[in-house]
């Protein structure tokens, strides 16, 4: 699962030369993220598609709850 998350977050930022300010959650980086209703690292991968999105944050601002 970690490899899949990295494939959609860190590695695209790295490829674009943007890993210093996006691609992972850290102080000083842009905050674009979703909060999921379940821990995707501990559930059956087949359940991820049905996991609800609880919150969406874009540029550090909550845009959906």
PyMOL Python script that loads the backbone (N, CA, C, O; Angstrom):
from pymol import cmd

cmd.read_pdbstr("""\
ATOM      1  N   UNK A   1       0.815  -1.177   0.000  1.00  0.00           N
ATOM      2  CA  UNK A   1       0.000   0.000   0.000  1.00  0.00           C
ATOM      3  C   UNK A   1       0.869   1.254   0.000  1.00  0.00           C
ATOM      4  O   UNK A   1       0.562   2.230  -0.685  1.00  0.00           O
ATOM      5  N   UNK A   2       1.948   1.222   0.768  1.00  0.00           N
ATOM      6  CA  UNK A   2       2.830   2.385   0.811  1.00  0.00           C
ATOM      7  C   UNK A   2       3.377   2.706  -0.578  1.00  0.00           C
ATOM      8  O   UNK A   2       3.472   3.876  -0.950  1.00  0.00           O
ATOM      9  N   UNK A   3       3.730   1.700  -1.329  1.00  0.00           N
ATOM     10  CA  UNK A   3       4.227   1.927  -2.694  1.00  0.00           C
ATOM     11  C   UNK A   3       3.156   2.574  -3.567  1.00  0.00           C
ATOM     12  O   UNK A   3       3.467   3.449  -4.375  1.00  0.00           O
ATOM     13  N   UNK A   4       1.913   2.162  -3.419  1.00  0.00           N
ATOM     14  CA  UNK A   4       0.820   2.735  -4.206  1.00  0.00           C
ATOM     15  C   UNK A   4       0.599   4.198  -3.841  1.00  0.00           C
ATOM     16  O   UNK A   4       0.416   5.035  -4.725  1.00  0.00           O
ATOM     17  N   UNK A   5       0.614   4.513  -2.553  1.00  0.00           N
ATOM     18  CA  UNK A   5       0.433   5.900  -2.125  1.00  0.00           C
ATOM     19  C   UNK A   5       1.591   6.753  -2.639  1.00  0.00           C
ATOM     20  O   UNK A   5       1.368   7.845  -3.163  1.00  0.00           O
ATOM     21  N   UNK A   6       2.809   6.274  -2.498  1.00  0.00           N
ATOM     22  CA  UNK A   6       3.962   7.014  -3.021  1.00  0.00           C
ATOM     23  C   UNK A   6       3.866   7.226  -4.525  1.00  0.00           C
ATOM     24  O   UNK A   6       4.280   8.269  -5.033  1.00  0.00           O
ATOM     25  N   UNK A   7       3.327   6.250  -5.238  1.00  0.00           N
ATOM     26  CA  UNK A   7       3.207   6.347  -6.693  1.00  0.00           C
ATOM     27  C   UNK A   7       2.274   7.476  -7.119  1.00  0.00           C
ATOM     28  O   UNK A   7       2.398   8.004  -8.224  1.00  0.00           O
ATOM     29  N   UNK A   8       1.343   7.845  -6.247  1.00  0.00           N
ATOM     30  CA  UNK A   8       0.391   8.906  -6.570  1.00  0.00           C
ATOM     31  C   UNK A   8       0.708  10.230  -5.878  1.00  0.00           C
ATOM     32  O   UNK A   8       0.049  11.236  -6.143  1.00  0.00           O
ATOM     33  N   UNK A   9       1.714  10.242  -4.989  1.00  0.00           N
ATOM     34  CA  UNK A   9       2.002  11.452  -4.223  1.00  0.00           C
ATOM     35  C   UNK A   9       3.455  11.895  -4.399  1.00  0.00           C
ATOM     36  O   UNK A   9       3.731  12.859  -5.113  1.00  0.00           O
ATOM     37  N   UNK A  10       4.365  11.199  -3.758  1.00  0.00           N
ATOM     38  CA  UNK A  10       5.761  11.616  -3.757  1.00  0.00           C
ATOM     39  C   UNK A  10       6.422  11.528  -5.128  1.00  0.00           C
ATOM     40  O   UNK A  10       7.059  12.485  -5.568  1.00  0.00           O
ATOM     41  N   UNK A  11       6.279  10.401  -5.804  1.00  0.00           N
ATOM     42  CA  UNK A  11       7.026  10.210  -7.060  1.00  0.00           C
ATOM     43  C   UNK A  11       6.632  11.177  -8.171  1.00  0.00           C
ATOM     44  O   UNK A  11       7.516  11.626  -8.901  1.00  0.00           O
ATOM     45  N   UNK A  12       5.361  11.524  -8.341  1.00  0.00           N
ATOM     46  CA  UNK A  12       5.058  12.558  -9.346  1.00  0.00           C
ATOM     47  C   UNK A  12       5.696  13.903  -8.995  1.00  0.00           C
ATOM     48  O   UNK A  12       6.190  14.602  -9.880  1.00  0.00           O
ATOM     49  N   UNK A  13       5.689  14.270  -7.711  1.00  0.00           N
ATOM     50  CA  UNK A  13       6.334  15.521  -7.295  1.00  0.00           C
ATOM     51  C   UNK A  13       7.840  15.454  -7.563  1.00  0.00           C
ATOM     52  O   UNK A  13       8.430  16.415  -8.058  1.00  0.00           O
ATOM     53  N   UNK A  14       8.446  14.338  -7.241  1.00  0.00           N
ATOM     54  CA  UNK A  14       9.883  14.157  -7.488  1.00  0.00           C
ATOM     55  C   UNK A  14      10.201  14.274  -8.979  1.00  0.00           C
ATOM     56  O   UNK A  14      11.144  14.963  -9.368  1.00  0.00           O
ATOM     57  N   UNK A  15       9.413  13.602  -9.798  1.00  0.00           N
ATOM     58  CA  UNK A  15       9.635  13.617 -11.242  1.00  0.00           C
ATOM     59  C   UNK A  15       9.537  15.034 -11.804  1.00  0.00           C
ATOM     60  O   UNK A  15      10.266  15.397 -12.727  1.00  0.00           O
ATOM     61  N   UNK A  16       8.634  15.827 -11.239  1.00  0.00           N
ATOM     62  CA  UNK A  16       8.456  17.212 -11.692  1.00  0.00           C
ATOM     63  C   UNK A  16       9.441  18.170 -11.031  1.00  0.00           C
ATOM     64  O   UNK A  16       9.415  19.367 -11.317  1.00  0.00           O
ATOM     65  N   UNK A  17      10.306  17.671 -10.155  1.00  0.00           N
ATOM     66  CA  UNK A  17      11.250  18.527  -9.458  1.00  0.00           C
ATOM     67  C   UNK A  17      10.595  19.380  -8.381  1.00  0.00           C
ATOM     68  O   UNK A  17      11.122  20.431  -8.016  1.00  0.00           O
ATOM     69  N   UNK A  18       9.446  18.934  -7.869  1.00  0.00           N
ATOM     70  CA  UNK A  18       8.681  19.714  -6.899  1.00  0.00           C
ATOM     71  C   UNK A  18       8.651  19.081  -5.510  1.00  0.00           C
ATOM     72  O   UNK A  18       7.854  19.490  -4.665  1.00  0.00           O
ATOM     73  N   UNK A  19       9.501  18.096  -5.264  1.00  0.00           N
ATOM     74  CA  UNK A  19       9.448  17.369  -3.994  1.00  0.00           C
ATOM     75  C   UNK A  19       9.807  18.238  -2.790  1.00  0.00           C
ATOM     76  O   UNK A  19       9.526  17.855  -1.654  1.00  0.00           O
ATOM     77  N   UNK A  20      10.422  19.399  -3.015  1.00  0.00           N
ATOM     78  CA  UNK A  20      10.761  20.265  -1.886  1.00  0.00           C
ATOM     79  C   UNK A  20       9.534  20.977  -1.319  1.00  0.00           C
ATOM     80  O   UNK A  20       9.571  21.456  -0.185  1.00  0.00           O
ATOM     81  N   UNK A  21       8.446  21.054  -2.092  1.00  0.00           N
ATOM     82  CA  UNK A  21       7.261  21.746  -1.586  1.00  0.00           C
ATOM     83  C   UNK A  21       5.941  21.012  -1.813  1.00  0.00           C
ATOM     84  O   UNK A  21       4.885  21.547  -1.476  1.00  0.00           O
ATOM     85  N   UNK A  22       5.971  19.818  -2.368  1.00  0.00           N
ATOM     86  CA  UNK A  22       4.751  19.006  -2.504  1.00  0.00           C
ATOM     87  C   UNK A  22       5.104  17.534  -2.590  1.00  0.00           C
ATOM     88  O   UNK A  22       6.269  17.180  -2.769  1.00  0.00           O
ATOM     89  N   UNK A  23       4.104  16.674  -2.464  1.00  0.00           N
ATOM     90  CA  UNK A  23       4.328  15.239  -2.599  1.00  0.00           C
ATOM     91  C   UNK A  23       4.323  14.489  -1.292  1.00  0.00           C
ATOM     92  O   UNK A  23       4.207  13.264  -1.281  1.00  0.00           O
ATOM     93  N   UNK A  24       4.446  15.203  -0.183  1.00  0.00           N
ATOM     94  CA  UNK A  24       4.373  14.596   1.143  1.00  0.00           C
ATOM     95  C   UNK A  24       3.884  15.664   2.116  1.00  0.00           C
ATOM     96  O   UNK A  24       3.891  16.854   1.800  1.00  0.00           O
ATOM     97  N   UNK A  25       3.468  15.236   3.282  1.00  0.00           N
ATOM     98  CA  UNK A  25       2.953  16.163   4.281  1.00  0.00           C
ATOM     99  C   UNK A  25       4.086  16.510   5.228  1.00  0.00           C
ATOM    100  O   UNK A  25       4.577  15.658   5.968  1.00  0.00           O
ATOM    101  N   UNK A  26       4.503  17.789   5.198  1.00  0.00           N
ATOM    102  CA  UNK A  26       5.594  18.252   6.052  1.00  0.00           C
ATOM    103  C   UNK A  26       5.487  19.769   6.179  1.00  0.00           C
ATOM    104  O   UNK A  26       4.912  20.422   5.309  1.00  0.00           O
ATOM    105  N   UNK A  27       6.035  20.335   7.252  1.00  0.00           N
ATOM    106  CA  UNK A  27       6.006  21.790   7.404  1.00  0.00           C
ATOM    107  C   UNK A  27       6.615  22.490   6.194  1.00  0.00           C
ATOM    108  O   UNK A  27       7.668  22.095   5.694  1.00  0.00           O
ATOM    109  N   UNK A  28       5.934  23.535   5.736  1.00  0.00           N
ATOM    110  CA  UNK A  28       6.416  24.319   4.604  1.00  0.00           C
ATOM    111  C   UNK A  28       5.966  23.823   3.248  1.00  0.00           C
ATOM    112  O   UNK A  28       6.203  24.493   2.242  1.00  0.00           O
ATOM    113  N   UNK A  29       5.323  22.666   3.190  1.00  0.00           N
ATOM    114  CA  UNK A  29       4.837  22.145   1.910  1.00  0.00           C
ATOM    115  C   UNK A  29       3.364  22.491   1.741  1.00  0.00           C
ATOM    116  O   UNK A  29       2.649  22.694   2.723  1.00  0.00           O
ATOM    117  N   UNK A  30       2.910  22.558   0.482  1.00  0.00           N
ATOM    118  CA  UNK A  30       1.496  22.816   0.236  1.00  0.00           C
ATOM    119  C   UNK A  30       0.691  21.662   0.809  1.00  0.00           C
ATOM    120  O   UNK A  30       1.130  20.512   0.798  1.00  0.00           O
ATOM    121  N   UNK A  31      -0.473  21.982   1.299  1.00  0.00           N
ATOM    122  CA  UNK A  31      -1.297  20.960   1.940  1.00  0.00           C
ATOM    123  C   UNK A  31      -2.491  20.638   1.064  1.00  0.00           C
ATOM    124  O   UNK A  31      -3.552  21.245   1.205  1.00  0.00           O
ATOM    125  N   UNK A  32      -2.324  19.695   0.170  1.00  0.00           N
ATOM    126  CA  UNK A  32      -3.409  19.146  -0.635  1.00  0.00           C
ATOM    127  C   UNK A  32      -3.546  17.696  -0.195  1.00  0.00           C
ATOM    128  O   UNK A  32      -2.640  16.892  -0.409  1.00  0.00           O
ATOM    129  N   UNK A  33      -4.686  17.357   0.426  1.00  0.00           N
ATOM    130  CA  UNK A  33      -4.830  16.010   0.955  1.00  0.00           C
ATOM    131  C   UNK A  33      -6.294  15.677   1.176  1.00  0.00           C
ATOM    132  O   UNK A  33      -7.164  16.548   1.165  1.00  0.00           O
ATOM    133  N   UNK A  34      -6.535  14.410   1.373  1.00  0.00           N
ATOM    134  CA  UNK A  34      -7.860  13.948   1.780  1.00  0.00           C
ATOM    135  C   UNK A  34      -7.721  13.174   3.074  1.00  0.00           C
ATOM    136  O   UNK A  34      -6.695  12.545   3.334  1.00  0.00           O
ATOM    137  N   UNK A  35      -8.769  13.229   3.881  1.00  0.00           N
ATOM    138  CA  UNK A  35      -8.857  12.419   5.092  1.00  0.00           C
ATOM    139  C   UNK A  35      -9.883  11.339   4.789  1.00  0.00           C
ATOM    140  O   UNK A  35     -11.032  11.634   4.462  1.00  0.00           O
ATOM    141  N   UNK A  36      -9.459  10.097   4.901  1.00  0.00           N
ATOM    142  CA  UNK A  36     -10.333   8.981   4.569  1.00  0.00           C
ATOM    143  C   UNK A  36     -10.999   8.424   5.820  1.00  0.00           C
ATOM    144  O   UNK A  36     -10.485   8.568   6.928  1.00  0.00           O
ATOM    145  N   UNK A  37     -12.137   7.794   5.629  1.00  0.00           N
ATOM    146  CA  UNK A  37     -12.907   7.240   6.726  1.00  0.00           C
ATOM    147  C   UNK A  37     -12.357   5.950   7.290  1.00  0.00           C
ATOM    148  O   UNK A  37     -12.831   5.483   8.325  1.00  0.00           O
ATOM    149  N   UNK A  38     -11.369   5.360   6.639  1.00  0.00           N
ATOM    150  CA  UNK A  38     -10.738   4.133   7.126  1.00  0.00           C
ATOM    151  C   UNK A  38      -9.237   4.216   6.868  1.00  0.00           C
ATOM    152  O   UNK A  38      -8.783   4.971   6.009  1.00  0.00           O
ATOM    153  N   UNK A  39      -8.492   3.446   7.607  1.00  0.00           N
ATOM    154  CA  UNK A  39      -7.050   3.375   7.431  1.00  0.00           C
ATOM    155  C   UNK A  39      -6.751   2.427   6.267  1.00  0.00           C
ATOM    156  O   UNK A  39      -6.872   1.211   6.411  1.00  0.00           O
ATOM    157  N   UNK A  40      -6.366   2.974   5.128  1.00  0.00           N
ATOM    158  CA  UNK A  40      -6.142   2.143   3.940  1.00  0.00           C
ATOM    159  C   UNK A  40      -4.945   1.212   4.088  1.00  0.00           C
ATOM    160  O   UNK A  40      -4.771   0.293   3.288  1.00  0.00           O
ATOM    161  N   UNK A  41      -4.117   1.443   5.109  1.00  0.00           N
ATOM    162  CA  UNK A  41      -2.967   0.570   5.343  1.00  0.00           C
ATOM    163  C   UNK A  41      -3.344  -0.670   6.136  1.00  0.00           C
ATOM    164  O   UNK A  41      -2.542  -1.597   6.257  1.00  0.00           O
ATOM    165  N   UNK A  42      -4.573  -0.696   6.686  1.00  0.00           N
ATOM    166  CA  UNK A  42      -4.939  -1.852   7.515  1.00  0.00           C
ATOM    167  C   UNK A  42      -6.188  -2.588   7.030  1.00  0.00           C
ATOM    168  O   UNK A  42      -6.571  -3.598   7.620  1.00  0.00           O
ATOM    169  N   UNK A  43      -6.827  -2.099   5.966  1.00  0.00           N
ATOM    170  CA  UNK A  43      -8.017  -2.784   5.459  1.00  0.00           C
ATOM    171  C   UNK A  43      -7.665  -3.583   4.209  1.00  0.00           C
ATOM    172  O   UNK A  43      -6.599  -3.406   3.619  1.00  0.00           O
ATOM    173  N   UNK A  44      -8.562  -4.446   3.827  1.00  0.00           N
ATOM    174  CA  UNK A  44      -8.408  -5.206   2.579  1.00  0.00           C
ATOM    175  C   UNK A  44      -8.352  -4.203   1.424  1.00  0.00           C
ATOM    176  O   UNK A  44      -9.238  -3.355   1.315  1.00  0.00           O
ATOM    177  N   UNK A  45      -7.348  -4.276   0.571  1.00  0.00           N
ATOM    178  CA  UNK A  45      -7.239  -3.333  -0.542  1.00  0.00           C
ATOM    179  C   UNK A  45      -8.496  -3.246  -1.414  1.00  0.00           C
ATOM    180  O   UNK A  45      -8.740  -2.208  -2.029  1.00  0.00           O
ATOM    181  N   UNK A  46      -9.281  -4.294  -1.477  1.00  0.00           N
ATOM    182  CA  UNK A  46     -10.505  -4.264  -2.284  1.00  0.00           C
ATOM    183  C   UNK A  46     -11.557  -3.334  -1.670  1.00  0.00           C
ATOM    184  O   UNK A  46     -12.503  -2.951  -2.359  1.00  0.00           O
ATOM    185  N   UNK A  47     -11.418  -2.967  -0.404  1.00  0.00           N
ATOM    186  CA  UNK A  47     -12.376  -2.075   0.253  1.00  0.00           C
ATOM    187  C   UNK A  47     -12.049  -0.601   0.045  1.00  0.00           C
ATOM    188  O   UNK A  47     -12.875   0.260   0.346  1.00  0.00           O
ATOM    189  N   UNK A  48     -10.867  -0.301  -0.464  1.00  0.00           N
ATOM    190  CA  UNK A  48     -10.453   1.093  -0.594  1.00  0.00           C
ATOM    191  C   UNK A  48     -11.404   1.870  -1.498  1.00  0.00           C
ATOM    192  O   UNK A  48     -11.729   3.019  -1.201  1.00  0.00           O
ATOM    193  N   UNK A  49     -11.843   1.280  -2.565  1.00  0.00           N
ATOM    194  CA  UNK A  49     -12.757   1.955  -3.493  1.00  0.00           C
ATOM    195  C   UNK A  49     -14.016   2.458  -2.795  1.00  0.00           C
ATOM    196  O   UNK A  49     -14.582   3.474  -3.197  1.00  0.00           O
ATOM    197  N   UNK A  50     -14.453   1.766  -1.770  1.00  0.00           N
ATOM    198  CA  UNK A  50     -15.668   2.144  -1.050  1.00  0.00           C
ATOM    199  C   UNK A  50     -15.395   2.929   0.231  1.00  0.00           C
ATOM    200  O   UNK A  50     -16.314   3.183   1.009  1.00  0.00           O
ATOM    201  N   UNK A  51     -14.151   3.310   0.453  1.00  0.00           N
ATOM    202  CA  UNK A  51     -13.798   4.072   1.648  1.00  0.00           C
ATOM    203  C   UNK A  51     -14.239   5.522   1.472  1.00  0.00           C
ATOM    204  O   UNK A  51     -13.863   6.163   0.491  1.00  0.00           O
ATOM    205  N   UNK A  52     -15.029   6.049   2.406  1.00  0.00           N
ATOM    206  CA  UNK A  52     -15.515   7.415   2.253  1.00  0.00           C
ATOM    207  C   UNK A  52     -14.424   8.463   2.471  1.00  0.00           C
ATOM    208  O   UNK A  52     -13.517   8.280   3.283  1.00  0.00           O
ATOM    209  N   UNK A  53     -14.533   9.556   1.734  1.00  0.00           N
ATOM    210  CA  UNK A  53     -13.666  10.712   1.947  1.00  0.00           C
ATOM    211  C   UNK A  53     -14.351  11.586   2.986  1.00  0.00           C
ATOM    212  O   UNK A  53     -15.471  12.046   2.768  1.00  0.00           O
ATOM    213  N   UNK A  54     -13.690  11.820   4.111  1.00  0.00           N
ATOM    214  CA  UNK A  54     -14.260  12.595   5.207  1.00  0.00           C
ATOM    215  C   UNK A  54     -13.984  14.091   5.048  1.00  0.00           C
ATOM    216  O   UNK A  54     -14.788  14.921   5.472  1.00  0.00           O
ATOM    217  N   UNK A  55     -12.845  14.433   4.437  1.00  0.00           N
ATOM    218  CA  UNK A  55     -12.464  15.835   4.291  1.00  0.00           C
ATOM    219  C   UNK A  55     -11.484  15.972   3.144  1.00  0.00           C
ATOM    220  O   UNK A  55     -10.668  15.082   2.905  1.00  0.00           O
ATOM    221  N   UNK A  56     -11.565  17.099   2.428  1.00  0.00           N
ATOM    222  CA  UNK A  56     -10.614  17.431   1.372  1.00  0.00           C
ATOM    223  C   UNK A  56      -9.988  18.775   1.706  1.00  0.00           C
ATOM    224  O   UNK A  56     -10.695  19.736   2.011  1.00  0.00           O
ATOM    225  N   UNK A  57      -8.656  18.843   1.648  1.00  0.00           N
ATOM    226  CA  UNK A  57      -7.913  20.063   1.941  1.00  0.00           C
ATOM    227  C   UNK A  57      -7.100  20.412   0.702  1.00  0.00           C
ATOM    228  O   UNK A  57      -6.360  19.578   0.182  1.00  0.00           O
ATOM    229  N   UNK A  58      -7.241  21.644   0.233  1.00  0.00           N
ATOM    230  CA  UNK A  58      -6.478  22.121  -0.919  1.00  0.00           C
ATOM    231  C   UNK A  58      -5.790  23.410  -0.517  1.00  0.00           C
ATOM    232  O   UNK A  58      -6.427  24.344  -0.029  1.00  0.00           O
ATOM    233  N   UNK A  59      -4.486  23.453  -0.726  1.00  0.00           N
ATOM    234  CA  UNK A  59      -3.657  24.607  -0.369  1.00  0.00           C
ATOM    235  C   UNK A  59      -3.861  24.997   1.097  1.00  0.00           C
ATOM    236  O   UNK A  59      -3.881  26.180   1.438  1.00  0.00           O
ATOM    237  N   UNK A  60      -4.010  23.991   1.952  1.00  0.00           N
ATOM    238  CA  UNK A  60      -4.135  24.240   3.374  1.00  0.00           C
ATOM    239  C   UNK A  60      -5.526  24.663   3.842  1.00  0.00           C
ATOM    240  O   UNK A  60      -5.719  24.958   5.022  1.00  0.00           O
ATOM    241  N   UNK A  61      -6.489  24.695   2.934  1.00  0.00           N
ATOM    242  CA  UNK A  61      -7.848  25.111   3.299  1.00  0.00           C
ATOM    243  C   UNK A  61      -8.817  23.958   3.108  1.00  0.00           C
ATOM    244  O   UNK A  61      -8.796  23.279   2.081  1.00  0.00           O
ATOM    245  N   UNK A  62      -9.675  23.740   4.113  1.00  0.00           N
ATOM    246  CA  UNK A  62     -10.693  22.694   4.000  1.00  0.00           C
ATOM    247  C   UNK A  62     -11.699  23.150   2.956  1.00  0.00           C
ATOM    248  O   UNK A  62     -12.300  24.215   3.092  1.00  0.00           O
ATOM    249  N   UNK A  63     -11.882  22.343   1.912  1.00  0.00           N
ATOM    250  CA  UNK A  63     -12.826  22.705   0.847  1.00  0.00           C
ATOM    251  C   UNK A  63     -14.057  21.794   0.826  1.00  0.00           C
ATOM    252  O   UNK A  63     -15.056  22.109   0.180  1.00  0.00           O
ATOM    253  N   UNK A  64     -13.980  20.675   1.529  1.00  0.00           N
ATOM    254  CA  UNK A  64     -15.138  19.777   1.622  1.00  0.00           C
ATOM    255  C   UNK A  64     -15.037  18.973   2.896  1.00  0.00           C
ATOM    256  O   UNK A  64     -13.958  18.528   3.288  1.00  0.00           O
ATOM    257  N   UNK A  65     -16.205  18.789   3.551  1.00  0.00           N
ATOM    258  CA  UNK A  65     -16.272  17.955   4.756  1.00  0.00           C
ATOM    259  C   UNK A  65     -17.448  17.032   4.614  1.00  0.00           C
ATOM    260  O   UNK A  65     -17.713  16.228   5.507  1.00  0.00           O
TER     261      UNK A  65
END
""", "prot")
cmd.dss("prot")
cmd.show_as("cartoon", "prot")
cmd.util.cbc("prot")
cmd.orient("prot")
